[in-house]
Amino acid sequence: MTIAINRALVTRVLATAAAAAAAAVLTTPPAAHAAATKKVTFRGMTLAIPSTWVVEKDHTGDWVSLSTRKCRDADTACPALQLVGPKVLKGGDYLESYKPGSPFAPSTGVAACRLNPTTKYGERFVGAKPLTSGYRPVGAGHKAEYRVWAGECYSFKTDKRTATFKQREWYLPKSKILIVDGYGIAATDAIIKTATWN
């Protein structure tokens, strides 16, 4: 009899705990979810990015990298969203100038493969025309020239393709901002659509 009572008691306790946990999830305030993001402002544009992302700026402050994680190993791909301003887009100091009808590829030399950045592999863009082009909103009241470019990594030894990637670009000529996602980051679209401006 004692064993039967204890089992019934345990069952009731577990059921009550499960119901309480479910209620807690359902009643979690929106503020708790909002706390999982942080804001980054660049040339009047503010983006809400995951709080775990790492923000890095170049010495001019005109090129900001929003990495999805902290990257320590130079031989490991480091997915990041790039925010680029007019100083970098203009070129100079070993940087190629940006032309909207061409993919953003600022290096004047051979670029290492973004998916496997070792000394064995380089990367290049394939085709003179974008896979997709048009206009996309960047928050309310701002539209960007949108293009998707096809790229590939290749072996320096054989010149054969080893991997492929797509580079998406949002260019705002009036604001002089270029947003680049060369890794297919899942959160990018939502981040850009919810941008705010001041």
N, C-alpha and C positions, 0 to 999 in steps of 0.2 A: 504493500500500500504506500509506504514512504517513497519508494522509487517512482511510483506512478505520479505521486503528488509533485515531486521534484521535477520530473519531466514536464509536467503541465505548466509548472511555474516558469521554467526556463523558456518554454515555448512562448508564453505570454510576454516575458521580458524581451525576448528577441523581436517579437512582433511589434512591441511598443517602440523599441529602439529604431527599428527599420522605418516605422511610420514617422518618427520624429526627424530622422535623417532626411527622408523624402520631403517633409514639410520645410526643413531648413533650406534645401536646394531650391524649392519652388518659391520661397520667400526671400531669396538672396537679393538685396537691392541692386539696381543698375550701377550704383557707384562702385560696388565691389569689382564689377567687370571693367569699368572705366579706369580703375586704379592699375590695371595691367598694361596700360599704355603710357607713353611719355611723348611730349611735344618737341618737335624740331622746327625751327624757323629759318628760312633761307630766302633772302631777297623778297620779303613781304609775304611769302607763302609758308603756312604752318601745316605740318603733317603730324598725325598721331600714329606713332609706331609702337610695336610691342616693347615693353619695358626692358626686356632681356637683350634687345639689339644694342650694338655698340656703335657710337657716333665718333667718326674721325674726320678732322679737317686738315687740308693742306696748309702750308704757311701763309697763303694769301686769303684763306677763308672762302675761296671761290670754287672750291671743289670739296664736297662733303660726301663721305662714304658712310652708308647706313648698313652695317654688316649684321647678318642674322645671328651671329655668335662671335665670341672672342676668338680670333684666329692667331695661333701661335706658331704653327708649322708652315714655313714658306712653301713647302712642297705639297700642301693640301689646298684644294679649292676652297675659297671663302666667299660664299654667296653674299652679294651686297647690292643695295639700290644706290645709284649714284646721282647726286645733285650737282649740276655743273653751271657755272655762271659765265658772264661775258669775257672775263680776263682769260679764262682757260679756252673758251670757244674761239677767241681771236687767234690763239696759237702763239708761237714764239717760245724761246727757252726750251728747245728740244721737243716742242709740242706741235703737232699738225693743227691747222685751223679747221674748225668744224664747218661742213657744208651740209645743209638740210637734206639735199638730195643724195647724200652718201651716209653710210653708217659712222657713228662716232668711234673713231680709232685714232686717238691722239698720239700714239707712239710713232716716232719717226723711224724706228728700227723694227725688227721682227718682234712681235709680241708673243710671250709665252702662252701656251694653252691655258685658258682660265679653268678648265676642268681637271687639268693635271699639270700644274705649273712647275715643271722640271726643265732641265736643260735639254731634254730629249725631244720635246714637242713644241711646235708653234701653232698659231692660229691665223685664220684668214677668213674673209667674207666671200660668199659665193654668189655670183650674179650681180648685174649692174642695177637691178630694180628690186625694190622691197617686195616681200611676200604679201604684205598687206599695207595699205595706206588709207588715210582718212583723217577724221577729227574725233577727239575724245575729250570729255569734260575733265577738268582738274579742279574739283570743287565747284561752287556756284559762281556763275558769271565768267568763267575762264575756259576757253577751249584750246587744246593743243593740237599741233600737227602730229599725227600718230603714224609711226612706221614700224614694221617688223622686218628685220634682216636675217637672212640665213647665214650661218657661219659654220666652220669646221676646224677641228684640230688635226694636225698631221705630224708625221714623223720626220724629223730633220734628216734621218738616215735614208728613208725610202721615198719620202714625199707623199706617202699614201695616207688617206684619211683614217683617223683613229677614233674620232667622236664628232658629234654634231651639236649645235646649240642654236638658239634663236635669241636675237637681241631686240628688245622692244624699246622704243624711244618716244617720249612725249616732249615736243619742242614748243615753247611759248615765246615767239619772237618779240612781242611787246615787253614782256617781263624779262626777256633774255635769260631764260632758264631752260636747261635740258635735263630731263629725267631719264635715266637709263637703267633697264633691268636686263642683264645679260645672262640670267640664271633661271628664269621662269619661277620667281619667288611667288608662292601662293597668295601671300597677303598684299601684293603690290596693287592690284586693281582697287581693292577696298580702301587702301591708304590714299591713293590718288583721288578717288571719287569723293572722299570726305575731306579733302584739303580745305583750309580756310585762308582768307586773305585779309590784309590790313593796308 
